């Protein structure tokens, strides 16, 4: 596995990169950048000229992650040359949020094979139900680990864009299947959020839209708990107050849900993933230190899940963290990325983005779920002697 990276910061243009790419024979290129960057009409032709043999995949973000830190309005390009691993890339355009399951199942049927080891997914961040998307993949692929995330648009909640070779569009779901015994994979996911206030039972919902909690209209109840000042800024301010789904018989937070939209006419809350009737939920809040600790614990999970392998060889950590975490940590958000780098070591290259939803297995399983407000890490490497 060979990895080379290129970075364009806010005031740099495409022409500011060297005339030749650092890895022209790359077979996979991951691209993360702002909506403005993806709006450059020259971008796809520029990338294809630099990486003519590669499948080029990416999405817009609410902040770009690189070894140099966390940036806004940048373009982060990670070129990968698989030496033994086989890849297959598929994509589709969703017709609506309600088609999330069917879109994923269709892609999964194209990727399914006995030698499939993991799938990376990059999806539209606003017009998708992340829970249904994962269920669609799992209906075909079973417990194959799935990592990745839902695109962002800088916290504007207007439109996210996805990149697949010469196409830049919204409503896309893109999946990369990686195959063969030479591939080494691991993952980690942890949030660092603390529930507050009393538990509430969801008494009326439709998938990811919550209408009532404890028999009361959801939106007024939510506004009551976050306070008048934050309520005026919804849905954006809701990033600081996600919803924890407390599973029966468990004390720990297993799933966090990010608020995507509010509907004052229906008094409803729309989240990035399903919140089902009968589930128990609590509001959450956190601090900078707790969120950084959560990111470090996610990186430790990566190491633990590698078993006999180690990160002393070349590897890639695809970090997908939530825009809500970025909102809490503000200028210090780089601290969580630096801690991940420190734990995984200098041989591990870091890339990724701040998202509207994160995909990764639950701790110590291959059962992928939609996380929100969580640092997730998908680690990839190769064992050439396997």
Secondary structure as GFF3:
##gff-version 3
##sequence-region A 1 386
A	DSSP	beta_strand	2	8	.	.	.	ID=ss1
A	DSSP	three_ten_helix	14	16	.	.	.	ID=ss2
A	DSSP	beta_strand	28	33	.	.	.	ID=ss3
A	DSSP	alpha_helix	35	38	.	.	.	ID=ss4
A	DSSP	alpha_helix	43	50	.	.	.	ID=ss5
A	DSSP	beta_strand	55	60	.	.	.	ID=ss6
A	DSSP	beta_strand	64	66	.	.	.	ID=ss7
A	DSSP	beta_strand	69	71	.	.	.	ID=ss8
A	DSSP	beta_strand	75	81	.	.	.	ID=ss9
A	DSSP	beta_strand	86	93	.	.	.	ID=ss10
A	DSSP	three_ten_helix	97	99	.	.	.	ID=ss11
A	DSSP	alpha_helix	100	111	.	.	.	ID=ss12
A	DSSP	beta_strand	116	123	.	.	.	ID=ss13
A	DSSP	alpha_helix	130	141	.	.	.	ID=ss14
A	DSSP	beta_strand	145	150	.	.	.	ID=ss15
A	DSSP	beta_strand	162	164	.	.	.	ID=ss16
A	DSSP	beta_strand	167	169	.	.	.	ID=ss17
A	DSSP	beta_strand	172	179	.	.	.	ID=ss18
A	DSSP	beta_strand	183	190	.	.	.	ID=ss19
A	DSSP	beta_strand	194	206	.	.	.	ID=ss20
A	DSSP	beta_strand	209	213	.	.	.	ID=ss21
A	DSSP	beta_strand	216	217	.	.	.	ID=ss22
A	DSSP	alpha_helix	218	226	.	.	.	ID=ss23
A	DSSP	alpha_helix	228	231	.	.	.	ID=ss24
A	DSSP	three_ten_helix	236	240	.	.	.	ID=ss25
A	DSSP	beta_strand	243	246	.	.	.	ID=ss26
A	DSSP	beta_strand	255	257	.	.	.	ID=ss27
A	DSSP	beta_strand	259	263	.	.	.	ID=ss28
A	DSSP	beta_strand	268	271	.	.	.	ID=ss29
A	DSSP	beta_strand	280	285	.	.	.	ID=ss30
A	DSSP	alpha_helix	288	305	.	.	.	ID=ss31
A	DSSP	beta_strand	315	322	.	.	.	ID=ss32
A	DSSP	alpha_helix	323	329	.	.	.	ID=ss33
A	DSSP	three_ten_helix	330	332	.	.	.	ID=ss34
A	DSSP	alpha_helix	334	344	.	.	.	ID=ss35
A	DSSP	beta_strand	348	355	.	.	.	ID=ss36
A	DSSP	beta_strand	357	361	.	.	.	ID=ss37
A	DSSP	beta_strand	368	371	.	.	.	ID=ss38
A	DSSP	beta_strand	375	382	.	.	.	ID=ss39
###
